[in-house]
């Protein structure tokens, strides 16, 4: 029994280390994507938070049966000129 427990503990430790290495690799990829630009990373994180918050609002409305509208740009839509 002690051998099985030790083997199980070793496997668990190896799995944790592997998971930590994979997580570190994912983090390195993200940092490399932004070239170490912390401000760009922060803007992207805030953008994703805003989108998740909007999604949460829609899910809450669906659950309560409240009507909602999803609007997207038309296929041929182009941004207008900035007014001065």
LOVOMAR-873420 format. One record per residue: x, y, z of N, C-alpha, C, O in turn; residue in three letters. Coordinates in steps of 0.05 Angstrom, whole numbers, padded with zeros to 5 digits, always signed. Each point is the difference from the previous one (the first is absolute). Layout:
<rs>
XYZXYZXYZXYZala
...
</rs>
This chain:
<rs>
+00016-00024+00000-00016+00024+00000+00017+00025+00000-00006+00020-00013unk
+00028-00021+00028+00017+00024+00002+00013+00006-00027+00004+00023-00007unk
+00002-00044-00007+00013+00003-00027-00020+00013-00019+00007+00018-00015unk
-00032-00027+00016-00021+00012-00018-00004+00029+00007-00003+00017-00018unk
+00002-00011+00044-00005+00028+00008+00024+00018-00009-00005+00022-00009unk
+00029-00032+00012+00024+00015-00008-00001+00004-00031+00007+00022-00009unk
-00014-00043-00006-00002+00003-00029-00021+00020-00008+00004+00016-00018unk
-00027-00018+00031-00022+00019-00006+00009+00029+00006-00006+00018-00015unk
+00020-00014+00038+00009+00026+00007+00021+00011-00020-00001+00023-00008unk
+00018-00041-00002+00020+00008-00020-00013+00008-00026+00007+00020-00012unk
-00027-00036+00004-00015+00007-00025-00014+00026+00003-00001+00016-00019unk
-00011-00011+00042-00014+00025+00005+00019+00024-00002-00006+00020-00011unk
+00030-00023+00024+00020+00020-00001+00009+00006-00028+00004+00023-00008unk
+00001-00044-00008+00008+00003-00028-00022+00014-00016+00006+00017-00017unk
-00031-00024+00022-00021+00013-00015-00002+00030+00007-00005+00016-00017unk
+00009-00010+00043+00000+00028+00008+00023+00016-00013-00004+00022-00010unk
+00027-00034+00009+00023+00013-00012-00004+00004-00030+00006+00021-00011unk
-00017-00041-00002-00006+00002-00029-00021+00022-00005+00003+00016-00019unk
-00023-00015+00036-00020+00021-00002+00012+00028+00003-00007+00019-00014unk
+00024-00016+00034+00013+00026+00004+00018+00007-00023+00001+00024-00008unk
+00013-00043-00004+00017+00006-00023-00017+00009-00024+00007+00019-00014unk
-00030-00033+00010-00018+00008-00022-00011+00028+00004-00002+00016-00019unk
-00006-00010+00044-00011+00026+00006+00021+00022-00005-00006+00021-00011unk
+00031-00026+00019+00022+00019-00004+00005+00004-00030+00005+00022-00008unk
-00007-00043-00007+00004+00002-00029-00022+00017-00012+00005+00016-00018unk
-00030-00020+00027-00023+00017-00010+00005+00029+00007-00005+00018-00017unk
+00014-00013+00041+00005+00028+00008+00022+00012-00017-00003+00023-00009unk
+00024-00038+00004+00022+00010-00017-00010+00007-00028+00009+00020-00012unk
-00027-00037+00001-00011+00005-00027-00015+00027+00000+00003+00016-00019unk
-00020-00012+00039-00016+00025+00002+00018+00024+00002-00004+00020-00013unk
+00024-00021+00031+00019+00022+00003+00015+00006-00026+00003+00023-00007unk
+00005-00044-00007+00014+00003-00025-00019+00013-00021+00009+00016-00017unk
-00034-00024+00018-00019+00011-00019-00002+00031+00002-00003+00014-00020unk
+00004-00004+00044-00002+00028+00005+00028+00014+00001+00002+00024+00006unk
+00018-00040-00010+00027+00011+00000+00008+00013+00026+00016+00019+00001unk
-00027-00029+00021+00006+00011+00026-00014+00027+00006+00006+00012+00020unk
-00024-00003-00038-00014+00025+00004-00022-00003+00020-00022-00010-00007unk
+00027+00018+00031-00019-00004+00022-00026+00016-00005-00022-00010+00007unk
+00024+00034-00018-00024+00016-00006-00018-00014-00020-00024+00000+00004unk
+00035-00012-00025-00016-00014-00020-00013-00024+00013-00023-00006-00006unk
+00037-00008+00023-00011-00023+00013-00023+00009+00018-00021-00013+00001unk
+00024+00034+00014-00021+00010+00017-00025+00008-00016-00022-00005+00008unk
+00027+00019-00030-00023+00008-00017-00016-00025-00010-00024-00001+00000unk
+00039-00019-00008-00012-00025-00010-00016-00014+00022-00022-00009-00004unk
+00034+00008+00028-00014-00012+00023-00025+00015+00006-00021-00012+00005unk
+00022+00038-00004-00024+00016+00005-00021-00004-00021-00024+00000+00006unk
+00032-00002-00031-00019-00005-00022-00014-00027+00004-00024-00002-00002unk
+00040-00019+00009-00012-00026+00005-00019+00001+00024-00021-00013-00001unk
+00028+00027+00021-00017+00002+00024-00027+00013-00008-00021-00009+00009unk
+00022+00030-00025-00024+00013-00009-00018-00019-00016-00024-00001+00004unk
+00037-00015-00022-00015-00019-00016-00013-00022+00018-00023-00008-00005unk
+00038-00001+00024-00011-00021+00018-00023+00012+00016-00020-00014+00004unk
+00023+00039+00006-00022+00013+00015-00025+00002-00018-00022-00005+00010unk
+00025+00013-00035-00023+00002-00018-00012-00028-00004-00025-00002-00001unk
+00041-00018-00002-00010-00027-00004-00016-00009+00025-00021-00012-00002unk
+00031+00019+00026-00014-00007+00024-00027+00014+00001-00020-00013+00009unk
+00018+00038-00018-00025+00014+00000-00020-00014-00019-00024-00002+00007unk
+00033-00006-00030-00017-00013-00020-00010-00027+00012-00024-00007-00003unk
+00042-00009+00015-00008-00025+00011-00021+00004+00022-00019-00015+00002unk
+00023+00035+00015-00020+00006+00021-00027+00007-00013-00021-00008+00010unk
+00021+00023-00031-00025+00007-00013-00013-00024-00013-00025-00003+00001unk
+00041-00015-00012-00012-00024-00012-00012-00017+00021-00022-00011-00004unk
+00035+00009+00027-00011-00017+00022-00026+00011+00011-00018-00015+00007unk
+00015+00041-00006-00024+00012+00010-00021+00004-00021-00023+00008+00006unk
+00030-00013-00031-00019+00003-00022-00003+00028-00010-00018+00006-00015unk
+00036+00011+00023+00000+00028-00008+00009+00002-00029+00018-00014-00009unk
-00031+00032-00006+00009+00003-00028+00027+00015-00001+00007+00016+00017unk
+00009-00022-00038+00025+00013-00004+00006+00000-00030-00012-00015-00015unk
+00030+00032+00007+00007+00003-00028+00030-00003-00003+00016+00011+00016unk
-00008-00026-00036+00029-00002-00007+00003+00013-00027-00012-00008-00019unk
+00028+00029+00019+00004+00015-00024+00029-00003-00010+00019+00003+00016unk
-00017-00008-00041+00027-00002-00012+00002+00018-00024-00021+00010-00010unk
+00044-00005+00001+00004+00016-00024-00010-00015-00024+00003-00024-00002unk
-00013+00039-00017-00009-00013-00025+00025-00009-00016+00022+00010+00005unk
-00025-00029-00023+00023-00010-00015+00015+00021-00016+00025-00003-00003unk
-00038+00023-00006+00013+00021-00017+00004+00026+00016+00005+00021-00013unk
-00007-00022+00039+00003+00024+00016+00029+00009+00001+00018-00016+00002unk
-00015+00042-00005+00027+00012+00003-00002+00023+00019-00020+00014+00001unk
+00040-00010+00015-00001+00022+00020-00001+00027-00015+00013+00004-00021unk
-00029+00014+00032-00003+00026-00012+00024+00018+00007+00016-00007+00017unk
-00015+00029-00030+00022+00019+00006-00005+00013+00027-00023+00005+00007unk
+00044+00001+00007-00003+00014+00025-00009+00029-00005+00011+00014-00017unk
-00031-00005+00032-00009+00027-00003+00017+00019+00016+00010-00007+00022unk
-00005+00030-00034+00018+00019+00014-00016+00022+00013+00011+00018+00012unk
</rs>
